[in-house]
Amino acid sequence: FLARQVALSVTRRTLDAVLTMGWSPEYGVRPMERAVDVLVGAPAARYLAERPEVSGCTLVIDLDCAGAAYVRGQFARTNTGGTRSKEAGDGV
């Protein structure tokens, strides 16, 4: 992600899922690393692997109605430090 200057952002729904999956009464937060990998890291890595032209943007990770994580879209960084929306799959 660093080499391609890609940042990640997650929706509240994704964050809630990571926190739920990443906590266990028996193990505490030990499952957290797997939850982050499954719900954030793997979908982002797949998205970037399929789109080698993508760089210099923020990817937004969301969950579909079945709870599967996916990259909802790209947001290009502007000169003012803000973001502007791009459709998922569009190059930046």
N, C-alpha and C positions, 0 to 999 in steps of 0.2 A: 504494500500500500504506500509506503514511504517513497519508493523509487518512482512511482507514477503520480505522486502528490495527490493521493485519494484519501479523503477523510470519510468517516462513517458517522451516520446519525441513525437513531432508532426511534420508532414511534412509541408512544406510551403503552400501546398494546404489546409491542415487542418487549419493552422493558419489564412490564408486568409478568410476561411469560418467562423471561430469563430469571427473574427473582423467584418465581414459583418453582421452576424446574431446578434452579440452583440452590435451593434450600431443602434440607432434610432434617427432621427431628433427631434422627440417629447420627447423621454425619455432619450436621451443621452446614457450612458453606463449601464443603469439599466438592460437591457436584457442580459448583459454579463454573469452573473452567470448561467443563463439557457443555453446559447450557449455553455459554457464550459462543463456543465453537460451533455448536449445532444451529443455533438460532441467528447468529450474526456473522461469524467468520466464514463458515462454509458457503452460505448463499452469496456473500460478497466476493469470495474467491472464485466461485463458479461464474458469476457475472463478469468479472474482469478477465477470466480465462477465455470466455466466449467473445469478448470485445477488446482485443488488444489495443485499439485506438483510443480507448477511454483513459483520460488522465486529467489532472487538475480540477477535480470536482469533489462534491460530497455525495455519497450514495446513501439513500434512505432505505432502511430495512423495515419491513412491515410483515404482518401475518395475514394470510388469507382466511376465509371463513372456516376452514378446516384446521387452522392453527399451524399451517406450514409457512415457514419464513421465505421471503422473496425480496428482491430489490424493487422497491416501488418506483423509484425514479432517480435521476441524477439532478444535481443542482450545481450549476457552474458558479464559481466565485467571480464576483465583480470587482472592479478596482476599488470600490468603496468598502469592501470587506463583507458586503451582503451576499445574498445568493439569488439566482434567478432559476426558475424551474425549467427543466428539460424533460421531455418524454423519456420513459425507460426505454433503453435500446438506442437512443440517439447518441451520436458521438458529440463530444464537447469540443 
